[in-house]
Amino acid sequence: EEAFDEEGKHRNPGDKWMVKGPCDYVPPVQVQVLEKRRAMALDENEGVYVRDEKTGEVRSIIGRTYMLSETEVLWEKELPPIVEELLQRSNGTKHSVKDSAAAATKRRDKTRVVRFSVQHNAACQIYDYKARKPRIVFGPDLVMLGPDEEFTVVSLSGDK
């Protein structure tokens, strides 16, 4: 592959760029189209995790229409299996060890911001590993996890 000039800009092998449109684009022979991107319309309670490939920074985009830049990709947030299981339940609780078979089998889109509805008269602790600070959310409220946040799972046992 060789360097070339296109529309007054010098391009080197391995460069990534985005042609913003609507427009017609006929790529030269030296260019390979990697993907076509579309804007994502996000509601005020929806979001996605985005990672910048140049800096490695991960951030969440919430509540607006967003188009990934040429250096950005959708990032998948991994959660512990116990948290995945609790998120699938309607109230986020697990009443017994044998209750695990009742969990829904719907898979979570890992690029979407993790949302959890804290019920009335309940609390939820979230720990931010980047800031090294916990936060507690009291219900009723909607929790939306940032890229560096995790739920703190507390298992309590007791008799009546």
N, C-alpha and C positions, 0 to 999 in steps of 0.2 A: 504494500500500500504506500501511497505517496501523499504528501501534503498538496493541497489545492486551494484555490481562491473561489469563493462563492458569494455573490452579491456584496463584494467589497470586503469580505471578512476572510482572513486566513485560517484554514482548518488543518489540523495535524491529525495523523492516525491516532485513534483512541479517544478523540474529543467527542463529547456528548453535547448536543444542543437541541433546543426545541423550537419548532416552527409554530408560531401561534397564529391562529386563523379565526375565522373561516377563510380558507384560501386553497388554491390548487398548488400542489408541490410535486414537482417531478424531480426525484433525486438523481444526481449525477451517478455515473457508474461506480465511482469510488465510495459511495455512501450506502450504508445498510440501514434501513428503517428498523429500529429495535421494537417499538411499540407505538400504538396510537392511544392517546389519553383523552379523557373527557372530564369535565368538571363534575364534582360530587356535591349534590345539594344536601345539606345537613340541617335537620330541624334543631331547635334550641336545646333539645334533650338528646341529641345524637352527636357523635363525634368519631374521629378516626385518629390512630396513632401514626405519625409521620417521622421517618428517620432521614436525616440529611446524610448522604453517602460521603460527602467531603469532610464534614466536621464530626460525624458520628452522633450528633445531638438528636435526641428523640423528644418529640413534643406532641401534645394533643391539640387537635383542631376541633372546636365545638361550635355548633350553632350557626354556621355560615356556609356559603358555597365556596368550595376550595378546589383549585387545580394544582396538582403536584408539579413542581418545577423539574427541570432535567436532572437535577442531582438528588431528588427525593424519591423515596419508595415507601409503600405502606409497611408498617412494622407490626409484627405479631407479638402481643403481650402474653407470655406464658404465666399460668397460675398453678398453684399446687392442686392436686386432685381433690382434696377435701373442699377447697374453695369453689372449684368447678362444680362439684356436687351440690353445695349449698346454694350457689347462684341459680341452679335449675329448679329449686323448690320455690313455691309461691311466697312463703314468708321467711325463707332463709334459715330455717331451723331444722335440726335433725332430732327427732324425738327418741329414737332408740338405735341401737347398732343394727337391728334387723330391718330398719326402715329404709335402708339403702336401695333395696330393689324397687321401691316406689318412685324413685327419682325419674324425671323425664329423660328421654334419650336425645333430645334436641341438642345439636352441636352449636357451640358459640362461635361466631365469626371473630377470630382473634385480632383482627385489625381494627375492629370497632371498639370504642371506648367502653370499658366495663361499667355497667350501671347497676345499681342496687337500690331498691325502694325500702327504706327503713320504716318499719311499721310503727303505728301509734304506741306510745308507752314502751319503746325499745331504744336501744343505743347501739352504735356501731363504731368500733375503733379502727382507724386507718393509720398506718405508719408510713411516713415519707422517708425512704432510705437516702435520698440525696440531701435533704435538709436535716435529717436525723431527728425528726420531731413527730410525735403522734398527734392525731386530731380525733376528736370524738364528735359524732353526728347523732343528734337526738331526733327521733321520729315525731311526726311523720315528715319525711324529707327524702330527696333523691340524691344518692351519692354517685359521683362520676370520678373514677380513679384516674389520676395522672399517670404518666409513664413510669414514674419512680415510686409509686405508692402500692401498698399491699394491704389486704385485710388482715387484722389480727384475729385469729380464730381462738376462742376460749371455750373449752369444754368443761361444763359444770356438772357435777353429779350431786344428788341429794335425795332425800326421802320425803315425799309429800311436802 
